Each structure stands twice: as structure tokens, then as C-alpha cells.
Amino acid sequence: MAAPELWSPRRTAGEVVLGLVLGVMAAGTEELMGSEGARLLAVGAAATLLSLLRRRMPTPVLLVTAVLAPLVSGFAPLLLIVGWSAGRRIVGAGRVMAAFTVAYALFIGTTLLEGWAPSATLTLVLLSTLYFLATTLVPGLASRYWTQRRTLLHALQERNAQLLRERAMVAGQARLMERQRIAQDMHDSLGHQLALISVHTGALEVDPQLTPQQREAVGVLRNASVTAMHELREVVGILRDGVEAPSAPVDDSGRVTRGTAGIEGLVEAARAAGNEVELRRTGDERPLAAAADHAAYRIAQEALTNAYKHAPGARIDVELRYEPDSLVVEIVSGQVDAAARGAVVSGGQGLTGLRERARLVGGIVHAGPASGGGFRVAGMLPYGVVEATPLLAAEDDFHQQSPRARYADGVPVMDWSVTEGLPVRDGQGEHPGGQWAYPGGQLTFPGTEGRSRAGGIAMGCAIALAALLVLGAAGIFGLFFLVGSMDEGMIDPAEYRSVRIGDDEDAVRDRLPPGDSIMTTGLSGKGPKEPEGSECLVLMSSDVGDNMETEPVFRFCFRDGKLIEKKAYEVSR
């Protein structure tokens, strides 16, 4: 009755086991009530079949079960399951109301046909209504509330994910526009100044009045300005396009690209500037991803620049270690006297930028004092491409992410079916939690998700408790009514013996109860044949029978205003 791909083996096994259990329970209950043979098999098979069909055909199964439940005592557990399934699977509130109303009418109608007694109709309807409420309507309402709540939360999840994606797109457009503006400013200002430096140093380099040493120094300045112009052009392209160019081999002018191959050029430039620098390579060289290769170059460049500024004249050791799983770039500068350091200009962002660059390729950077004095910068970079763990902004981390789908298109997606606590990196430690203002209202987030779940559970418990209280009050009323009705249909054997045949009908009826009780339902017509033309009154005895299958009753028959017969016998229910 359903597409195979919609049913996993686990779900199929569960449904089959549930159907078999309900079938066995229904057949076992019928056997306790005295049924046997083919009826037991039919009841068990019917319960199993209705259980398997309840998901695909909720309304027909509900109606069929409501018709058969008064006739089959073992259908009580099935009625619970069918009511729960129908409440959540019938589409539309009007259809649900109509289905349960028709089911109730069929249930009451079958009950009255099974045990019709004009004198106890109201009592029978009341008890049947309480039974239907407890076994069918309350489970159906609870199931529908639970399903609607889950549907609402999933809708909120999808809307939230869409809003986050839209906000990420808007933020991305804003960042792109700002990057383009910065790139334009850098091109217009720095490019012009570097071009002037390159032109003037090129003219100065051919000045015949310079000594060879001065001409060599001016050549270094010109090469540096030309290299700076190339790097500026590359940075401007990255800012505009958001794409970093991969490493390339050495160009015709002798400048190397920014990768591990370019670290040797950095070392040579440092030596030409008068620094004592040693480069070592250990391990089997392996290629790196473009981004990681560029990060290795930037780590070495920044560390050498810091060494020039903070430890001028000190020895610098540069080591590239190719380990089995990563490349380690380590730069250690020697210690110098405090007087030799002097005052330097530093923006304080170099090492921070290195750490972020390494993190984006799955690596790490450490910077701090060396064990023998001086300063040490070390970066560990993986050979392959490793996705960095996203650091979610506080406004994006709802602490309710599903491990199955925590991110959609790079944007965190809220999953209300699974609640987890995820630490937020916002520079201040973990976010203290609370509530964020959000379009359309407020959502509860870190520190409050437990309370949200507890609130949902408490609401569900409150609804269940209210339903139980209503059913309890109705049950108490029905029990009180039932106890009162017992006096309307039961007499003591001594009172039966005190009545004489031939007594006036009105006098006898005044002494006896009217018999309008649910206790006497189904007793008429089960004893000896009634006298012709008589009207009989059947009452129960206050004594118990000899066994559990029969009940003692008393019958009084009247004709022409006189009591013409009284009999005591036992009937089988």
C-alpha cells in the first residue's frame, strides 16, 4: 500500500511486529470471553490487517474499527492505535472532525444494536461515549497536536534557513562592493607611488656618478619596487575577484611566485640586505595545495619581516620540514640587545593574519619566544585541501543544529528535532546565551533550549492531564449513575418470595423496582417462554450465580392487571 522506498527494513519490521501483537491481543481477549475456533482466527487476522492499513487508509480503517469494536472485545488496543494514527494522518481539520464524528456515530449505533434495552438507552450511550473518548478521541487529538507542533517547527526551520541564506547573500554582496572599493583605492594610490619609485630608481641606477656599491643598492630598491607592484596587482585582483591565484614557477625577471619555491628568494633577499640567514630543507619534498603553498610563503615572509624590524643583525634560521602528514615552516631569530632593537612601526596584525590564513587551509601557526632566546614562528600546513571548521557568528549560531545537516550552502540551519550546545567563538569566550531579536518574533537559543523543550513537554503533559481530568470526572459521574441504576434493576431473593401470584399488578409494581437499568440489558427473552398475552418484568438477583458464566434473575409476568407468573432462573450473558 506504500512505495517501497518509503519503507525502510526497520520500519517494515516494526509495523509487522505491531500488527501481529495487536492480532494476538485481540484473539487472546476473545478467547477469554469464551470465543473459539474460526472466530479467533478471524479476529486476529482482522486486527493485524487493520493495523497494517491504518497509515495508508486512516479514515476507512477508523470507521471499520469503530463499527467492529463493540462487537469484538479485543479491539480496544487496536482502537487506541487507529485513533492515534488517524488524528495525525487525516488532512484538514474539517475532515478530521467529520471522520471522528462518523466513527462515534457508528460506534454508538453498533453498541445500541448489540445490547438494545429501551429502559437503559441513556446509560448505555453515556458509558459508550466515555469509552470512545478514552480509546479513540483523546489519542487522536493528542496525536494531531503533536504532529501540528512538529510541522510548525519544521516550517520555522525552513524559513529560518532561507532567511539566513538571504542574509548571507546580502552580506556577501556588501563585502564584495567594499573589497572592490578598497582595491580601487589601493590601485590608484599605492600603484602610482610605486610606479614613481620604480621610474626614479631606474633612472638613478644608470647615473654615472654613482659608485658600484651605490648602483647595486639602487638596483635592489628598483627590483623591490617592481616586485611590490606585481604583488599589489595580484592583491588587487584577489580583492576584486575573491580568487587567489595558484603558485607559478619563476618568471623571466628572476622573481619567484609566492609559494614554497619563493622562500629561497626571500632568504637571498635577506642575505643581500646584510642579514645572516640559513635555509634548511628536511624530509621528502611533496607538493602542497595552492592555498597552503601560498600560506607557507606568507608565514616565512612575515616572520623574516618581523626579524628585520625587531632583531636587526641577529642570525635567522629558516627550516622547511616535510613530515608525513604536513609541512612545518619554522623561522627562529636570534636574541639581540635591547639597545639594538630601536623603535619600529608595526600594525600588530601580521601574526593574526597568518593564523587566520593557516586556519582557512586546515593548519595552525604558533608564535612566541624561543627556548634559547630570540623569537620563533612555526606553521604546520596539511598537504591536501582540508576544510576549516567554520567559526559561526553569535547571531548565526542557534545552538540547535542537527549533526545530519548542520550547514546548508555554508549557512547554519536550525534543526528543532535535535538540540545541541555548540560553543560560539566571538572573541570573548562562549556566548552567554539568551534570546536574539529575529524577524517575526523571538526565538529561544543557547542557554534556553532546555527550557524550550521542557516547556513543550509541560504543555503536552498539561493537555494530557486536562483530558484525564475530564475523563475522570465523566467516569465518576458514570460510576455514580451506574451504582444508582443498579437499584433500578435488582431485588433481594426474599423480596421475590414475598410476592404472591394473583396479587394486583399495581401493588406488585409499586413494591418492585422499574427495571430501567443497564444491568438488565439483554436479559429479556433468554429464559422460559413467556405466557401468551402477558407483559413481563425481568430483574436481577442480588445473589451471585453458581459460576461466572450465568446470572440469577427473577421474572414477573402480568396480564389483565394481575400477577399470573413469577419465575427464578439463570441466564447466560
N, C-alpha and C positions, 0 to 999 in steps of 0.2 A: 504493500500500500504506500510505500515511500521509495524515493530514488535511492539506489544502493549507496551512492557516495555520501548521502546524508546520515547514514547509519554506520558508526564505527563498530568493530567487533565487540568492544566493551559495552557499548550501548545496546547492541543486539542481545548479547548475553544477559544483560541486566533486565531487559524487557521480558525476555523469555522466562527468566527465573521468577520475576514478579508475577507474570501470568500464571505460571504453574503453582506458585504459593497461594494465590487467590483462588485458583481452582480447587486445590486440596482443602483449603479452609472452608470453601462453600460446600464441597462434598462431605467433609467431616461434620459440619454443623447439621446438614440434612440427615446424616446417619444418626446423630444424637437425637434428632427429632423423630426418629422411627422410620425414615425412608430407607429403601434398599434397592438393589438391582440396577435396572436401566436408568432410573431417576437419578441415582448418584452420579453415574457417568455423564448423563446429560447436563446436570447442574455444574459439574466440574468443567466440562468442555465449554459450556456457555460462558462461565466466568473467565476462563482463560482467553477465549476468543474476544470477548468484550474488552478485556484488559489490553490486548494487543491492538485493537482497533480504536481505542479511545483518543489517541493522538491525531490520527488521520481523519476520523469522523466523530468529533466531540459531541455534536448535537444529537445525531441519531443514537449514539451509544448511551448518552444521558437519558434520553426518552425511553429506550428499551429497558435500561436498568431500572428506571423509576417504575415501569409497569411490572417488571418481574420481582422487584424487591419485596412487596407484600406477600407474594406467593412463595418465595424461596427465602427461608430464614438465613441461609448462608451468604446472601448477597450484601449484608451490612458492610463488611470491609471493602467490597468492590464499589459500593455506593460512595464511600469516602474518597477512594482514588479517582473515580469517574467525576465526582463533583469538583475535586481539585483541578483535574486536567481540563474540564470544560470551562471553569472560571477563567483560566488564563489563555485558552486557545480559541474561544469563540470571539470573532472580531466584531466590535461595535457594542456599545452599552445597551442599545435597544435590543439587539439580537440576544444578548446575554439575559436580559430581563425576560424576553419572550420565551427563551428556551427553558429557563428555570421555572417560570410560571406554568408553562405547559407540563413540565415534568412534575411539578407539585400537584397540578390537577389530575394527571394520570395516576400519580401515587395515591392520592386520596380516593379517587374513583375505584381503583383496584382494591384498596383496603376495605371500602364500604361493600363492594361486591363479595369480597371474601368472607366478611363477618357482618352481614347486614342484620341490624336489630333496630327497629323503629324507635324503641324506647331509649336507646343508648347512642344515638347518632352523634350528638354533640360531643359526648365524651370520647368517642372513637376518633372523631375529627381532630379534637384537641391533642390527644396523645399522638396521633399520626403526624400532625403538624410539628410537634416538638421533635419527634424522631427525624423528620425530614430536615428540619433546621439544623439539628446537631450533626447529621451524617452527610448532608449534601450542600445546603446553602452556606453555612459558615465556612467550610473548607473552600467552596467556590469563591466567596468574597475575599477570604484571606489570600488565595492564590492570585486573584485578579489584582489586588492591591500590591502584592509583591512584584508581579510582572510589570505593572504600570510604573512602579517606582524604579525598577531596573531599566525599563525603556527610557524613562526620563533622564536617568543618569547617563545612559549611553548617548542620548541626544545631546546632553550638555558636554559630554566628552568630545563628540564630533564637532560641535560648534566651537568649543574652546580650541581644538586643534586647528580649525580653519582660521580663527581669529589670530592665533599665534603665527600661522604661516603668512597671513596677510601682513601682520605687523613686521615679521622678519623681512618680507619683500620691501615694505616701505623703508625700513631701516637700511636695507642693502642699497636701495636707490639713493638714500641720503648720503651714505658712506661713499658711494661711487662718485656722486657730484662733488663731495668735499675733496676726495682724492684727486679728481680732475682739476679742481681749483688750485690745490697745493702743487700739483705737477706743473701747471701753467706758471705759477709764481716762481717755482724753482728754475724752470727753463728760462724765464725772462730775466731773472736777477742773477743767479749763480752762473748760468751759461754765459751771460755777457761778460761777467767779471773774469771767469776762467779763460774765455777766448782772448781777452785783453792780456792776461798774464802770459798765455802761450805765445801771442804775437810779439810782445816785448822781450820775453826771454829768448825767443828765436832770433830776434834782431841783435840782442846783446851777445848771443853766443858767437856770432861771426865778427864781433868788434875786434879789430887788430890790436887794440891797446891792452886787451886782457891777457893775463898770463895763462899758461896751460892749465894750472890748477884752478884758476877762476873760471876758465872756459868749461872745464869739466863739471864744476859745481853748478854753473848756469845750465848746462845740459841736463843735469839731474833734475833741476827745477822745471825745465821745459817738459821733460818726459813725465814728470809727476803731474803737471797741469794737463797734459794731453790725456794721461790715464784717468785723471779726475773727470775730464769732460766725457770720456767714454762711460765711466761709471754713472755719471749724472744722467746721461742719455738712457742708460739701462734702468736706472731707478725711476726716471720719469715714465718710461714705458710700462714698468710694473705698476706704478700708481694709476696710470690711465686704464690699463687693460686688466689689472689684477692677476696677471700670469707671470710667473718667474721663469726666465729663460734657462734651459739646461746648460750644463757646462760644455765648453767647446775647447778644442786644442789651442796651442799657442798661435797667435796671429803673426803677420809678416813683420810687424814692428817690434816684435820681441815681447810684447805684453801678453801675459797668460790670463786666461779666464779665471773667474772666481770659483775654484774647486780645490781639491787636494793637490792637483798638479801646480796650482798657483802658489802654494805655501812656500815652495822653494824660491820663487821670485820675491816673496815678501822677505825671506831670510837674506837674500842677496841685497835687496834694497836697504835692509837694516845694517848689513855689514858695510855697504858703501857709505852710509851715514856715520860710520865710525863706531858702531856697536859691536861687541863680541857676542856673536850668535852661533850656536851649534845646532844642527838639524840631524835627528836620528830617525830611522825607519826600522821597525822590527816586525816580524811576522810575515806571513804570506799576503801580499797585497791583493785586495779584492775590490771590485767596483762597488760604488755606492749609488743609491738613487740620487737623482739630480738635486732634489731639495736638501738631502742630507749632505751631499758633496759640497754644496754651496754653504751650508751651515758650518762645516768643518773649516772652510776658508775664512768665514767671518769670525769664528772663535779665535783662530790664530791671528788674524788681523787686529782684532780688538785687544787681545792680550799683549801683542807687541806694541801697540799704540800706548796702552797703559804703562808698559815697562819704560818706554821712552820718556813719558811725562813724569812718572812717579819715582823711577830709579834710573836716572841718566848715568850712563857709564858702567852700569852693572852688567855682569855676564847673564846671558839669556839662553836657556836650554829649551829647544822645541823637539818634542818627540811624538811620532805617529806610531801607535801600536795597533797592529791588525790582529785582534783577538778573534776566537771562533765565532762569536755572535755579534760583535760590534767593533767599531773603530774608536780608539781613545786618542784624543788630541790633548796633549799636556804641554803647557808653557810655564816654566819656572824662571823667575828673575831673581838675581842675587840681591843681597842686602847692601844698602848704601848709608852713609852718614846722613843725619837729619839736615846738616848744613848744605849737603849737595842736592837735596830734593828741590828746594826753591818753591816758589808759588806757581801753581798750574791752574789752567782753566779747564773745568770738567763739568759736563752737563749732568753726570750722575745717572745716565740712562743706558750706558753701554752694556753693562753686565745684565741688567734687567732685560734688555732686548735680546741678548744672547740666550738667556734662559727660556724666553718665550719662543725664539726661533728653534731651539733644540726640542722644546716640548711639542711643537707642531709636527715634528718628524718622528716623535716617539723616543727622543733621547733626553739627557739631563746634562746640566752644567753646574760645576762646583767651583767656587772662587773663595780663597781665603789664604791666611798666612801659611808659608811652607814650614816644614818641620825644622830645617836648618837655618831659618831666617829667610827673608825675602817674601815673595808672593807667588801663589800658584793658581793657575786657571786650568781646569780639566773638563773636557766634554766627552760624553760617551754617546755615540750615534749608531743606530742599527744600520745594517747593510740594506735590508729591504725596506719597503714602504710600510710604515706602521701608523695606523690611525690614532691620533692623540685622543685622550679622554676629554670630552668637551667639558669646559667649566661653565656651568649654567649660571646665568644671572639670577639674582634673587627673585626678580619678578617673573622669571620663566620657570623656576623650579617649584612645581606644585607639590613635591614630595608624595605624589600619588601616581607614580609612573609604573607601568606594567613591565616586567622583565622581558615579556614577549615582544612588545612594541613600544620601547621607551622613546624612540625617536622616529619621526616620520619626516623625511626630506630634511634632516638636520634640525628639526624643531621638536622640542619635547612635547609629548602628547599625554594628556591626562587620562589615566585609566582608573575608573571608580570601582572596578571589581577587585583590584588588588591595591592595597595601601602599603607603601613602604616609606621609610625615612631615608632620604638621600642628603648627605652633607652638602652645604652650599659654600662655594668659595667666593667670597666677596671682599677679601682683603681684611676682614675683621673677624675671622673665625666663622663658626656656624651661625646661620641666621637664627635669631631668637624665636622665630615663628610668629603666628598670629593670623591676621587677615589682610588681604590686599583688596583695594577697590578694583572693581572689574566691570566692564561694560555689561549692563543689565542687572547689576546687583553685586552681591558679595559671595565669595567662595571661601570655604574654610581650608586652611593649609597647615604647614608644619606646626606641630605642637597641638593642633586641634583636630587632626584626622581621627584620633582615637575617640574624641568626644563626639565627632560626627557619626561614626559607626555606632557608638553607644546610644546616641540619640535615635538613630534608625531602629536599632533593636528595641529600645524602650518604647518607641511608638508602636512597633509591631506587637510587643507584649501588652501594651495598653489596649490595643484593639482586640486582641485575643481575650484579655481579661474582661473587657466590656461585654464581648459576645458570651463568654462563660457566665457572667453575672446575669445577663438577660435570660440565658437558657436555664440557669439555676433557679431564678425567680419563677420562670414558667414551669419548671419541673416541680418546684414546691407547690405551686398552685394546682398543677395537675395531680400531684400526690394527695393533696388535701381533698381535691374534688373526687379522686378515686376512692379514698377512705370513706368519704361521705356517701358515695354511691353504693358502697358495699352494704350499708344498712338498708338500701332500697331494694336489694335483691337477695337477701339471706335471712333465714329464720333458724331458730333452735329446734331440734327434734321434739322437745317437749311441747312446743307450740303447735307443731304438726299434729301430735297426738291429741291435743285438746280440741281440735276442730272435729265436728261430727257431720257425717253425711246427712243431708236433709236440712242443714242449717240455712238460714236466709243468706242470699248472696251478698246483700249489702252489709250485713253484720259480719260475715266472714272477711270480706274485703277491707272492712274497717279495722279488723284485727291484724291483717297481713300487710306487708309492705307492697307497694305498687309493682315492683319488679322492673322499674325503668332504670336499669343499671347495665354498665358494660360487662359486669360479671356474669350476667345471664345471656350474653350474646352467643348465639349458636346452640343453645340448649333445646329450643323448641323443635319438635319433630324427631327427636332422637330416642324417645322412649317407646313404651307400648302404644298401640293405636288409640287415638283419642275417640271418645264416644261421639256418635254422629249428632250434628246439630249443637254441639257444645262449644263453649269458649273456655280455654284452659289458661291457667296462670302457672308458670314454672319458676320455682325459686331454688336457690342453692341452700345446702345444709351447712351449718356452722361446724359440723364434724368433718374430719378428713376421711378420704376413702381408704380402702384396703391397700391400694397400690397407687403409684404415681401417674398411671395412665387413665384412671377413672375418677369421677367426682360424684358424690351422692347428691341427688336433687329430689325435690318434692313437687308434685303436680296436683293442682286443684282445678277440676272441671265443673263449669256451671251451665245450667240450662233451665229456662223458664223461672229465673230468679231463685233457684235452689242449687245447693252443692250436691251434685249427683255422683261425684267420684273424687277420691284422693289416692294418690299412689306415691310410694317411695322407691326409687330405683337408682342405678348408677349409669352414667353416660361416659362415653369416651370423647375426649376433646379432639 
